[in-house]
């Protein structure tokens, strides 16, 4: 992007010209090299290990929606980080949980946050929840070139729909294909195991705390079966990151709230290692 060569302190003309309400489109027009999918990778020999985020889970409850994730980042067979942040607020009523190549995923989330802020400033109104989900789909599709080279980003987007008065969940594939999930969803390397637990425990009438407990159970089970997923670490005091979105907005649950629930789950597993059992009928 060209800069103003004069020392007047004024913004370049690109910033003052009316245009699209999409910050992604603005970058694509004036600084396309800044978009993650347009980066040119240097020539490499052999495999390169990059930090990857792993398991993200989400579930709707009566009054809102929960989006949570484990804290482990892996680099091949090595634990790269034990306390990675994988769930981020998108705006006041929504959040994004990331799985895939950590660096690209975090950068995409930051661009998505800017995208929503830019739209609100230009249009003077916020996007609908479905509109936000569509914008994220476009951004993921723009990263397809990187995904085909092994640098995929596969998030879950969840939020409280103020128009419909309920929580909603959207999942994606690497091409930007978007699906609205009913009840619960999971993505990442441990998603198969987390989804199986939620399928067993999920009920639409669970309270917020009960649903948080079910989500922690799902992450615990994913960590048991998937080496890339980290369960509650009582020694280091590292617990799953859990966020809640209701009609009051986005809320990140502190460790002082998640920790006791995680300890209850771990203590209960001493008596029943396979976790709570669902009735046959």
N, C-alpha and C positions, 0 to 999 in steps of 0.2 A: 504494500500500500504506500502510495507516495505521501511524503510528509511536506508540510509547509516549509519552504526554504527560508522564508522570512521569519525573523524573530519577533513576530507580533503577538504570539500567544494564541492566535486564532486556530480553530480546528480546520483540517483539510476540507476541501469542497465536498468530498464524498460523504462526510458526516452531516452536511447541511442540505443535501439534495433529497427531496422526497422520494421514497421508494417503497420497497416491500416491508411488511411488518415482521418478516422473518430475519432474525440475526444470522441464521445459517445461510440464507440467500445473499445477505449483505456481504458476508465473508467470501462466499463463492464468487461474487462479482468483483470485489475490490482486493481481496487477498486470498485467492484460492489455495495457495500453498500452505495456509494456516489450518486448513481442514484436515483432520486426521487421515481420511481416506485418500488424500492427494499427496501424502508424503511419499518420497522415493526412498526405498530401502537401499542401504549400501550393499554391495556384493559381499556375500558371506560364503564361507566354506564350512560345511558340516552343520549339525543342528545347534541352535541357540536356545538356551533355556531362559525364559522370562517369567517373572512372577505372575501367577494366576490366582484369581479369586475363585472360590468354589461354591458352596451351597447357599442358596437364597430360598426362603419360603414365605408364603403369604396366605392369609386366611381372613375371610369376612366373618364378622360376628354381629350380633344384634346391636346396632348403633355405630358401626364403623368397620375398619379394616386394619389388620396388622401386617407389617412387612418386617421381616427379620433375617438375619444371616449369621453364619458362624464367623470366626475372626481369623481363620488361618489362610495364609497365602503360601502357595507351593511353587517351587522351581524345579521341575523334574521330580526326583524322589527326595528332595530336600525341602524342609520347612523354611521358607524365606522370611515369614513374619507371623507372629502369633497373635497380634492384636490389630489386624488390619480393619479399617472402617470400610464396610461394603454397602451400607444403606445411607442414602443422602436425601435430604428434603429437596423436592423439585420446586415447590412453592408452599403456600400456606396450608394447602389441603392435600398435597400429594407427595410421593416419595419414589425414589428409584433404588432398586437393589441390583448390584452388578455381579456378574459371573463372567469369567473369561480373562483375557489379557489385562492385567490390572492397570497398567499405565494408560492404555488407550481407553479403558472403561472409565477411569476417573476423569480423564480429559473430556470424554463425551458427556459425562454428567455435568461438568462445569459449563460446557457449551449449551446443554439443554436448559440449565438454570438461567443462563443469559438469554436464551431464546424466549423463555416465558416472560422474563422481565422486559425484554425489548418489545415484545408484542403488547404488553400492558401499557408501556409508555407511549407507543405509537398509536394504538387504537383507543386508549383510555378505558379499556375493559379487559377482563381476564378471559382466557380461552376456556371453553367447556372442558370437562375432564376427558371426553372423547377426542376433542381437538388436541389436547396435550398428548394423548396416546398416539394420535396420527403424526404429530410433529416428531415424536421420538422414533416412530417407524421410519420416517424419511431419513433421519440421521443415521440409523442403523444400516439402511440400504446404502447410504453414502460410504459406509465403511466396508462394503462387500469385497473390494479389491484386497484390502488387508486381511479380511476373513479367509479368502481363498489362499492366502499365503500362511495361514495358521494363526493369525492374530485376530481371533474372533471376539466379539462382545455380545453377550446374550443376557439382557437385563429382564427384570420384572418391574412393571410400573403399577403402582397401586395408589388409590386416593379415595377421598370421600366426595361423592358427587352431590354438590349442594342443590342441584336442580331436581335430582331424583330422591334425595334424602337417604342415601345408603352408600356403603363401601363397594368399590369395584376393583377388579384385578385384570391386568392385561399382560400377556406373555408374548414373546417374540422369537423368531428364528433368525439365523445369520443374514438372511436376505431382507429382513425388515418386515416379514410377514407377521401380522398381528392377530391375536386371538383373545377374546374376552373369556376369562375362566369363571366357572361357577363354583363358588364356595371356597376353593383353595387352589394353590399352585406352587410349583417348585422348579428351580432351574439350577444348573451346575452339576458337578461330578457326583454329588451325593443326592441328587434330586429324586432318583428312583426310590431310594430308601425313605427319604423324608416324605415323599408323596404317599407311600404305602402306609406310613404311620398316620398321616392326616386322614387318609381314606378310612382308617379304622376308628379314629377318635373324633372326627369332625361331626359336629351337630350345629345347625344354624341358630339354635337357641342358647348356645354357650355364652356366658358373660365374658367381659374383657379379660379378667384374670384367668378364667378357665381356658380361654383361647390362647393366652400367652403361655400357659402351662403346656397345652397341646403342641404349640409351636416349638417350645424348648424340648419336649419329648421327641419331636420329629428331627431336630438338629442332633440330639443325642444319638438317635438310631442311625442317622446318616454317618456320624462320626465313627460309630462302631463298625460299619461295613466299608466305609470309604476312607482310605488313608489321607486323602487330600482335605478332608473336612475335620475341623477341630471342634470337639465338644466342650462343655463347661470345664474350665481349668480352675479347680478350687485352690490349688497351691499358689498359682500366680495371680489369682483373682481376676481371671479373664473370662468374661461371660458373653453369650451371644448378644449381638446388638439388636434391640427390639424397638420398633417405632409403631405408634398408633395414630391413626387419623380418624377423627370424628367430626361432628358439626362444630366443635370448638377449635378445630384445626389440627396441625401436625404436632406430635409430642414424641420426644425421644425419652424412653424409659431409662432412668439412671441405674447404675450398678446396684445401688442400695435397694432397688425394687426388683430387678431381674435376679440378683444374686441369691436371695432367699428362695425364689422359685426354683432356680437351678439346683440349689442344695437339696430341696425337697425331692426333686426328680432323681438326683444321684443317690440320696439316702433310700428312696423307695426301690431303686434298682438293686440294692444289696439284698432285699428280700425277694424281689421278682426281677431277675436280670433281663428278661424279655419285655418288660414293661407291662402296662395295664392291658387287660384282655377285654375285647369287645364281645358282647353276647352273640351267639350263633344266629339267633333270629330276633 
